[in-house]
Amino acid sequence: MKNICFYFQVHQPFRFRRYRFFDIGNDHYYYDDYTNEGVMNKVAQKSYLPTNKLLLKLLKQYEGKFKVSFSISGIAIDQFKLYAPEVLDSFKELADTGNVEFLAETYSHSLVSLKDKEEFEAQVKEHSDTIFELFGQRPQVFRNTELIYSDQLGVDVHSMGFKGMLAEGAKHVLGWKSPNFLYTNAINPRLKVLLKNFTLSDDIAFRFSNQDWNEYPLTATKYIDWIKALSPKEELINLFMDYETFGEHQWEDTGIFEFLENIPKVALSEKGLGFITPSEAVKKLQPVSAIHVPYPTSWADEERDLTAWLGNEMQNEAFDKLYSLLPKIKKCTDEDILKDWSYLQTSDHFYYMSTKFFSDGEVHAYFNPYETPYEAFMNYMNVLSDFTLRLNAAVPESNVEQELATLSAVLKEKEQKLAKLEAELQRLGGVKKTRTTAKRSAAKTTVAKAKKTTSKTAAAKTKSATKAKKPAGKKR
C-alpha cells in the first residue's frame, strides 16, 4: 500500500514599514498595515478561500478516504483575525470534517529552535494551545519553521510530547536511501521522522506552470502514474508545500485547481493507493531505520541548509542582536513589547537579508518587499534599536537604564495627561460649537418666520389695493 501524505504550510509575515533612523525613540509602531492587509486579502481571495472550498468539497465527497494536513503559523492566525476572519472560519469547516490534521510549529514562525530551548518550548506551547482553541485538536506531530531539523532538535521536540516530526529529504542526508519510508530520530528512536519527497513536491509547487519543463503539462493521471511506478516497498510519499501554491504561486489559469481536484479521483481509482495524515503514518507504519542529521537541514534552496536565513554577516548580526535580548524578555510583562518581540522573530525578516543571487536569487526576490538585502538589514536594525530602548525602559538593569526608565515613565504620564486635556478641550469646543450653532439656527428660523409673515402681509395689502383700483363691471 502506498500512502500519500499531503501537508500544506500556511504563513504570512507582518511586514515592517520603512522605519527611518529618526523614528527611533519617537515612533514605536513598526508595521506596514496597508501592505499587510492588501497582501492578506489578495492571497485569501486567490488562494486560501477557493482552495479551502475545493478541499471541503473533496473531503465530503470521498468520506474519509481523502485526507490532508496543515500547519498554520501563529502570525498567519493573527492576520486572519485582523484582516480575513472568513479564512479562519473556512479552516474550521475543514477541521469539522474529521479528515484534516493540524500540526504544531513555533507561534512566531521563528528560528528560535537554533538559539534557546526554553523560548522554543514556550512558542510551541503557545501555538499548540491556539490550535486546540481554534480547531479542537491537540497536535501530535511537529513541523519546525522552514522544515528545519537535526538530530538534537528531534530530541528536543520529543521531550515536548510529540510523536513525530517533519523534515526535508535532503540528498546529502539520505545518500542512497529513499525519502518514501518512515524513519526515526538517530538519538531518540521513539520520535518518528517523515521526510519530504522534494522532487514530487516541487513538481507541483515550482514546475507545474513552467512551459519549458519537459513534463509540461502536468496532469493528475501522469502524476499518479509516477507514484505508482515507485518501488512496491516504498509506502509513504510525503508531499509538502506552501499552501499558496494553489492560486497564488500557481495561478488559477494554469489549471492548478483542476489538477488538485482530480488527484484524489485518480489516486483512489487505483488499487493500493490511499491518503494518510502524519499522525496516522506515525501510528500505522513501521520505521525502516534511523536517519542521521547531525547538522540542521531545511527545505530552502539547493543547499537545503540554513544559509537562506543565516548565510551572511548581516543576517547573523541581526539574529544574534535579537536573541541577546532574551534575558530581559523573560523578565518583561509588557504585552505590547511581548507582541512586538514575537513579530520581530519571524524568519522572513532574515530571509529578506539574503545575498544568494545565483541559484536561488529569483525565488528570494519574489518574496522580498525590499530593493536590496542591505535595505532590509538597515530597516530591521532600526526597528530593533527602538525596540531595545523600549525593553530597557520596561526592564531596567543598570543605573543609566533605570534613569531612562524613570524619565520614560514621566514622559508617558505627561503624554497621557496632554492627550486627556486635548480630548477635553475638543469636547468642550464641540459643546460650545453645538450651542453656537443651535443659537444661530434659532435666529435663522426667527428671521425666516418674520420674513414669511412680512411677505404674507405685503401680499395681502397688494391684493387689497388691486381690488380697490379695479373698475366696476357694466350692468346689463
DABEL-V694233 format. One record per residue. N is the residue number from 1. OMEGA is omega in whole degrees, -180 to 180 (* if undefined). Layout:
# DABEL-V694233
N|OMEGA + N|OMEGA
This chain:
# DABEL-V694233
1|175 + 2|-178 + 3|178 + 4|-179 + 5|178 + 6|175 + 7|-179 + 8|176 + 9|179 + 10|-179 + 11|170 + 12|-179 + 13|166 + 14|-179 + 15|179 + 16|172 + 17|176 + 18|-174 + 19|-173 + 20|179 + 21|-177 + 22|174 + 23|-177 + 24|-179 + 25|-177 + 26|-177 + 27|-174 + 28|178 + 29|-168 + 30|-163 + 31|177 + 32|-174 + 33|-178 + 34|-180 + 35|-179 + 36|180 + 37|-179 + 38|180 + 39|-179 + 40|-180 + 41|179 + 42|-179 + 43|178 + 44|-177 + 45|-177 + 46|-171 + 47|-169 + 48|-175 + 49|180 + 50|179 + 51|176 + 52|178 + 53|179 + 54|-180 + 55|179 + 56|178 + 57|-178 + 58|-179 + 59|178 + 60|-177 + 61|-175 + 62|167 + 63|175 + 64|179 + 65|178 + 66|-176 + 67|177 + 68|177 + 69|-179 + 70|155 + 71|-179 + 72|-177 + 73|177 + 74|179 + 75|178 + 76|179 + 77|178 + 78|-180 + 79|175 + 80|-180 + 81|-178 + 82|-167 + 83|-173 + 84|-179 + 85|179 + 86|177 + 87|178 + 88|178 + 89|-179 + 90|175 + 91|177 + 92|176 + 93|178 + 94|-180 + 95|-177 + 96|179 + 97|-178 + 98|-179 + 99|178 + 100|178 + 101|177 + 102|-178 + 103|177 + 104|171 + 105|175 + 106|-178 + 107|-174 + 108|-174 + 109|-170 + 110|176 + 111|-173 + 112|179 + 113|180 + 114|-169 + 115|-171 + 116|-176 + 117|-178 + 118|179 + 119|176 + 120|-180 + 121|-179 + 122|-180 + 123|179 + 124|178 + 125|179 + 126|-180 + 127|-180 + 128|178 + 129|179 + 130|179 + 131|179 + 132|-180 + 133|-176 + 134|-169 + 135|178 + 136|179 + 137|171 + 138|-173 + 139|178 + 140|-178 + 141|-175 + 142|174 + 143|-178 + 144|177 + 145|178 + 146|179 + 147|-180 + 148|-177 + 149|169 + 150|180 + 151|-177 + 152|177 + 153|177 + 154|177 + 155|179 + 156|-178 + 157|178 + 158|180 + 159|177 + 160|177 + 161|-179 + 162|-178 + 163|-177 + 164|-180 + 165|178 + 166|178 + 167|179 + 168|176 + 169|-175 + 170|-178 + 171|-175 + 172|176 + 173|-176 + 174|-174 + 175|-179 + 176|-176 + 177|179 + 178|176 + 179|-171 + 180|174 + 181|172 + 182|-180 + 183|175 + 184|175 + 185|-175 + 186|-179 + 187|-180 + 188|-176 + 189|178 + 190|174 + 191|178 + 192|-176 + 193|177 + 194|-176 + 195|180 + 196|169 + 197|-170 + 198|179 + 199|-180 + 200|178 + 201|-178 + 202|174 + 203|178 + 204|-171 + 205|-173 + 206|-172 + 207|-171 + 208|-176 + 209|-178 + 210|-176 + 211|176 + 212|179 + 213|-176 + 214|178 + 215|179 + 216|-4 + 217|180 + 218|178 + 219|179 + 220|-180 + 221|179 + 222|-177 + 223|180 + 224|176 + 225|177 + 226|180 + 227|178 + 228|-176 + 229|178 + 230|180 + 231|-180 + 232|-179 + 233|-178 + 234|-167 + 235|-177 + 236|-180 + 237|-176 + 238|-180 + 239|-176 + 240|180 + 241|173 + 242|180 + 243|180 + 244|173 + 245|-175 + 246|175 + 247|-179 + 248|177 + 249|173 + 250|-173 + 251|-178 + 252|-176 + 253|175 + 254|-178 + 255|-175 + 256|-180 + 257|176 + 258|178 + 259|-180 + 260|-179 + 261|-176 + 262|-177 + 263|180 + 264|179 + 265|-179 + 266|-176 + 267|-176 + 268|175 + 269|-179 + 270|177 + 271|177 + 272|176 + 273|178 + 274|-179 + 275|-175 + 276|175 + 277|-179 + 278|-178 + 279|176 + 280|179 + 281|180 + 282|-177 + 283|-169 + 284|-172 + 285|178 + 286|178 + 287|-178 + 288|179 + 289|174 + 290|175 + 291|-176 + 292|179 + 293|-176 + 294|180 + 295|-174 + 296|173 + 297|176 + 298|178 + 299|-175 + 300|170 + 301|-178 + 302|-175 + 303|-178 + 304|179 + 305|-176 + 306|-173 + 307|176 + 308|-177 + 309|-176 + 310|-174 + 311|178 + 312|-175 + 313|180 + 314|-179 + 315|-179 + 316|178 + 317|179 + 318|-179 + 319|-179 + 320|179 + 321|180 + 322|-174 + 323|171 + 324|-180 + 325|-174 + 326|-179 + 327|179 + 328|179 + 329|-178 + 330|178 + 331|-173 + 332|178 + 333|-179 + 334|-175 + 335|179 + 336|179 + 337|-179 + 338|177 + 339|178 + 340|177 + 341|179 + 342|-177 + 343|177 + 344|-175 + 345|-175 + 346|-173 + 347|-178 + 348|-178 + 349|179 + 350|177 + 351|-180 + 352|-178 + 353|-176 + 354|178 + 355|179 + 356|-174 + 357|-171 + 358|-173 + 359|-174 + 360|-177 + 361|-179 + 362|178 + 363|-180 + 364|-179 + 365|-178 + 366|-175 + 367|-171 + 368|179 + 369|-179 + 370|179 + 371|-177 + 372|175 + 373|-180 + 374|178 + 375|178 + 376|180 + 377|-178 + 378|-180 + 379|180 + 380|-178 + 381|175 + 382|178 + 383|-179 + 384|178 + 385|178 + 386|179 + 387|180 + 388|177 + 389|180 + 390|-180 + 391|178 + 392|179 + 393|-179 + 394|-179 + 395|-177 + 396|178 + 397|179 + 398|178 + 399|180 + 400|179 + 401|179 + 402|178 + 403|178 + 404|179 + 405|179 + 406|179 + 407|179 + 408|179 + 409|179 + 410|179 + 411|180 + 412|179 + 413|179 + 414|178 + 415|179 + 416|178 + 417|179 + 418|179 + 419|180 + 420|179 + 421|179 + 422|179 + 423|179 + 424|178 + 425|179 + 426|179 + 427|180 + 428|178 + 429|178 + 430|178 + 431|180 + 432|-180 + 433|-180 + 434|180 + 435|179 + 436|179 + 437|180 + 438|179 + 439|-180 + 440|180 + 441|179 + 442|180 + 443|180 + 444|179 + 445|179 + 446|180 + 447|-179 + 448|178 + 449|-180 + 450|180 + 451|-179 + 452|179 + 453|179 + 454|-179 + 455|179 + 456|-180 + 457|-179 + 458|-179 + 459|179 + 460|180 + 461|-180 + 462|-180 + 463|180 + 464|-179 + 465|-179 + 466|178 + 467|-178 + 468|-176 + 469|-174 + 470|-177 + 471|-179 + 472|-179 + 473|-179 + 474|177 + 475|178 + 476|*
